[in-house]
Amino acid sequence: MAACSFPDYSIESDTASVLAHICSDGLLSAAETGIDCGGGCPPCQEGQPCKTPTDCLTLACVDQRCAPPSCEDGLKNGSESDRDCGGQCERRCEGGMDCGVPADCASGVCSGGACQAPTCNDDEHNGDETGVDCGGSCRACESGAACAVDADCVTRECAELVCVEPACTNGSLDEGETGVDCGGSECGPCASGEPCEEARDCASLSCDTTLHCAVAHCNDDILNGDETALDCGGRACKGCAELDVCEVGRDCQSGVCQSERCVPAAPTGVAISATGWQGTASNSFFEDRPSDAFDGDPTSIWSTGAVQVPGMFFQVDLGAVRAFYSVDFECSITSDAPAKLDIYLWQSGEPGAPARTRIVGFPKTSIQFATPQVARYVRLVLGEGKNAWWCMGELSVHR
């Protein structure tokens, strides 16, 4: 599985302190393309000078300036899980391409960091299926499942895009129906104004006190109509809050929908509370705990207690899926700053491809992203060794 990698700047680990000074002195040096960025320093923001794509946070260098990430630039940048697909792009990734969450994939199936081809037993509504794992080229659907034509249904009856029993299309009020050809356990849901006995009899999922199906509206505390989350999203309701489910930007208060979640449109610089975080590490000095790196006290540090070798990692569970623009960490012992490292971000299961690679470590390091990332787990993995311990005084995640 191919994964996009950021550049190896070919900087020796024992010169990290010198490099850290060059990259923070406010002057343009020969090692930089912009002031304190590009070249051997951290990548530049949009609009700053560049020579190659790797000089830019967005991985897009156009006319020697860092350009915004685009879903048509032929690059894996922004929050894309693979080249020009997943993440912030409307285009979903095809089978075999990298993914971070199921929403990155056209199939809705992300396993081992790669999109899987749709099948008739993957518990997802994908391919040419009309229902989950049924209809289209898969087996026929049972009553109640979605359909497009009669052949999609075991009963060979598709009414109002729902598989129904034959009696549900005869134009009569039969036993078990609450309205003519609707309601009950055998037929499709009834439209607004039709008789009902319980919520499931209605397309709006709302049966009023007169036992008629109510019209779906934006403050009924029911996920109905074309809402994407409870009482928000869709064409009629207000925009949804951060991390609510969405389909397109207009579903969100921020106007940005990414990987089917509403995310902030721009960074705020506000740190996410570390309450409830849990840390793990591949190595820890006997008195140090991973939680020392996010306890709010820079004087209590975590360290490996062993020299840095490739593969050592530090991981944080944020307690819930969060949206953020940067991961920042520092080490008060300059010589123990990390060597080059990779960062992995994911929501559940195991990590797939790294979100950024070959990051040069400094006493104070900010790993920034051109578009918001949506993840619960953050893992830093050393990609290069160094004859010093790895320490961390404080790690923070910023919206």
N, C-alpha and C positions, 0 to 999 in steps of 0.2 A: 504494500500500500504506500503510495507516494504521499509525502507530506512536505508542505512548503517550508523552507528553512530561511532564516535570516542570515546575514553574512557572518563569516568568520573574519574578524577584523585583523587577525594575525598580530595580536598584542600580547606580549609576554605577561604572565600573571604578576611577576615581581615588579612590574612597572605600573601597577594599578594606582598607587598613590600619586605618581607623577601625572598619569592620565586623568585622574580625578580632578587634579588642579587645573589642567589644561581645559577640561570640559566644563569648568565652572568659574573661569576667571573673567568672563564678560568680554573676551577679546577673540578676534578671528585668527586662528593659527593655521599653519600649513596642513595640520592633521584634520581640519574641519572643513565642511562646505558652507556651513552657516555658523553664526556665533554660538559656540558651545554645543554644536550638534553636527551630525553627519560625519562621514569619514570614519575615524576611529572613535568618535563620541556617540552617544545615543542618537537615534534617528531624529530628523527634523520634523517640525509641524508643517501643516499645509502653508504654502506661500513662501517658505524659506528656500534658499538656494540648494541645489543638488547637482550631482554629476551622474549618479546611477540610481536606479529604483531603491537600492538598499540604503541610500542616504536618508530615505523618507519613512516616517512612521506609517504612511499609507502604502508604501511600496510602489508609488506611482510618481515618476519624475518626468514632467512634460515641459519642454522648452527651458530646462535647467531650473525648474521650480517644482516643489513638492505639490502635487495635485490631490484633490479629494479622491477617496476610493470610489470606484465605479463598478457596477455589475456588468460592464461591457468592455473592460480594459484588458482582458486576457490574463489577469493576475489574481492570485489568492491574496486579498487584502481586506481591510475593514474587519468585519465580523464573519466574512464568508468562511464556510467550512471547507470548501474546495473552490477551484477557480471559477469565479463568476456565478456561484450558486450557493444556496444555503445562507444562513445568517440573515443579513439585511436585504438580500436579493429575493425578488419574487420567484425567480426560477429555482426550483428544487433540484437537488443533485440526483443523478441517476445511479444505478447499481454499480458498486465498486469504487465510488468516489468517497472522499473523506466526509465525515459528519461528526457533530458533537451531540445532537439530540435528534429524535425521530422527525421533528418538524423540518429538519434540513433536507430530508429525503423525499423524492417523489413517491416512493413506496410507503413512506411513514415508518420504515423499519431501519433503525441504526443499530448495528451489532458489531462490537469490536472496533469501533471507530470508523466503520465503513457502511455505506448504504447498501442494502440488500435488494435484489430484484423482487418484485411482488410475486406472491404465491397464493394459492387458494387455502392455505392453512396457517397464515401468519398473524391472525387476529387483527388485521387492519383492513380498512376499506380502501382498496387501491386497485391498480390495473384497470380492467374493464368491468369490475364487480359493481353491482348495483347495491348490494348489502355487504356486510362484513363476511368475506370468504364465500360469497354466493352470488348468483346471477352472472350475466355475461358469459364468459367461457368457463366459469366454475359451476359447481352443482346448483340446482334450482333452490330458490329461497323458500323458507317456511312462511306461513301467514304472519303478517305484521312487518316483514322486512321490506326495504325499499326495492322498487323495480322500475323498469323502463318499458318492458313489453311483457305480454302474457307468458312467453317462454322463460322468463326469469323466475317464475313461480312454480312450486310444486303443484299448486291448485290450478295452474294455467289461467289464473284470473289476476290481472293487474289493474287496480282501480285507483285513480288519483295518486299514482306512483307508489302504491302500497300493495303488496301481495295480500289477497283476501280470499275467503271461501266463496264458492259459486253463489251462495245465497245473498252475498253482499253486493250483487250487481243486478238483482232482479226487479228493482224499483218498488219493492214492498217492504213494510215494516215487519220483519221476521222476529221470531223469538230470540232473545239475547241482544238484539240491537236496541239502542236508545233513540236513534233517529233512523230515518229511512236509509238503509244500506250503510250505516255508520254507527260507531260506538260499540260497546261490549268487548268481549275477548276475541271475537272472530273477525270483526271488520275494522276498517281504518277509522281514525278519529273524525269527529264531527266538526263542522265549521261553526263559527260564531253564530249564536242564536238558535242552534239545534238543541234538542233535548239531551240531557246527560244525567248520569247518576253519580259519577265521580270524575276526578280530574283527568284520568287517563282516557276518558271518552272523548276528550276535546283536543283539537289541534293546538289550542292555546294553553293546554294543561290547567285550565281554570273553569270549574263548574260553579256557577253562582248560586245564591240562595234560592233562586226560582227554578233551579235545576235546568238551566240552559247554559250553553257554552259562552263564556265571556270573551270579549275582544282582548287580545294580548296588549299590554301597555307597559310603559317604562318604570312603573313604581308598584308593581304587583308582587314583588319579591319572588318571582318565578322566572326561570331561564326559558323564555319562549319567544315567539316571533322570529325575527332574524338577529336577535341579540347574540353577541359572542361571549359575553360574561353576564352575570346577574344584573339585569336592568340597565345595561350599558352596551354600547357598540351597535353595529348595524346601521340602517339608514335613518331610523327615527329617534333613537335614544342618545343620551349624552355619551361623550367619550369615556372610555374605561381608564381606571387608575393603573399605575405602574405595576407590571407583572401580571395583570389580568390577561385572559386569553383574547386574542384578536386575529383577524384575517388580513386586514389592510390598515394603512395608516389612519384613515378616518375613524376607525374604531377606538382610537386612543386619544386621551387628553393631550398627550405630547405630540400627536400626529405621526408617531413612528411605531411601526409594528415589526418586530424582528423575531424570527423563529417562533412565530405565533404567540409572542408575548409583547405587551406594551412596554416600551423602554423610554428613558429620558432622551430628549432630542439633542441635548448638549451637556457637557460635564458641568457639575456644580462645585466640585472640590470638597464637598461635604463627606466626611469619613463615615462609613457604616459602623454602627455600634458593634463592638466585639463581644457583647453579652451573648452567652450560649455557644461561642465558638469552641471547637475542640481541635487540638493539634496532635500530629504524630510525626515521627522522624525516623529515618533509617539508622541514625546514630545520635546519641546524646551523652554529654559528659555526666558523670554520676550524680552531680548536684543540680544539674539543669533539667528543666522541664520544657517541652515545646510551648506550653501556655505562657512561659516567661516572655515570649516574643510578642504577645499581644495583651499584656496585662496593664498597659498604660504607664508603666514605669521603665524608662530607658535604661536605668541602672541595673535592672534584673535582666540578664541576657541568657539566651539559649546558645549552646555551642555543641559541636560534634564530639569534642574530646579526642579527635583523631584527625590526621591530615586529610585534606580534601582529595577525593578520588571521584572519577566519573561515576554517576549512578546514585551518589548520595542524594537524599531528598528531604524536603521539609514540606509538610502538607497541612492545610487548614480546612476543616469542615465549617462553613459559615452558618450552619444550622438550618438554613432554608435557601432556596434559589433567590439570588439577588442580581440586580443589574448594576454594572459599574464600569468606569472608564480607566481606572489605574490600580495597580498593586504596588505599594511602596514599602521599602524596608531599609534598615540601616544597621550598621555595626560600629560601635564606638572604638573598636580596636582595628585601626586601619589595615594592618597586615592580615587580619582575619576576614576581610571582605571576601565575598564569594568570587571564584573564578567564573568563567563563562558558564551560563546556565540556560535551561529551557523552562518555559512555564506551560503547564497543562491546566485547562479549565473544563469542567464538565458538570452535568446536573445529577446524574445517577449512574450506577453501575461502575464501570472502569473507564479510565481516560482513553481517548482515541489519539488523534494526532495533536502535537503541541500547538498552542495558540501563537507562541512566538519562540524562536530558537536562537541560540548563540548570542544571548544577551550578555554584555560585558558588565560584570559586577563592580560596584563602587562602594565606598563606606556608606553613602546614601544613594540608593537606586530607586528610580521610579519607572516602572514598566507601564507605559501608556498605550492606549488603543485609540484608533481613529474613530471607531464606532463603539457603542456600548456592548459589553460582553454580558451574557446571561449564564450564570453558573452557581453551583453550591460549593463545589470543591476547587481548591487552588493548590497546585503542587509545583514546587520549585525543584528542579533536578539538575545537579551539576553535570555539565558536559565536558569539563576539563578539570584536571587535578591541579593541586597547588601545595607546596610544602608549608602549610599552615592550617590550623583549625578553621572551621567555618562558624562564624558567630552571627547572631541576630539580636539586636536590642529591642526593636519594635517593628512590627509588620502591620500595615493598615491597608484598607481597601476603600477607594473613594468613588463616589457617584459622579 
